[in-house]
């Protein structure tokens, strides 16, 4: 699992939110993006809980960015949207049934660790601003 629809929808919604001068509601975003409102609302709540978005209630309410887009890492967005750290390969799914004995003892474990570390660094260094200016 690296990215799912939750991450995709989070990034698409954040692009609209960052370009808006006023807060935008989940319903308006869902209509603009043609995605289910209930799923998007859950994602937006996760982004608000992670202090990426602020949620305001009321007639002029909606979501807005709390920070500048150049200070929001893609890693933080994915973690908030997915509810877990992104993993290129999840050895834990083989707990107790790994054909090579214990987790981390197989011959490709060093490669997998190096690969994961490079992906983690890349996602932490890449910002919301970076992906919409390339």
Secondary structure, 3 states (H helix, E strand, C coil): CCCCHHHHHHHHHHHHHHCCCCCECHHHHHHHHCCCHHHHHHHHHHHHHCCCEEEECCCCCEEEECCCHHHCEHHHHHHHHHCCCCCCCCHHHHCCCCCCCCCCCCCCHHHHHHHHHHHHHHHHHCEHHHHCCC
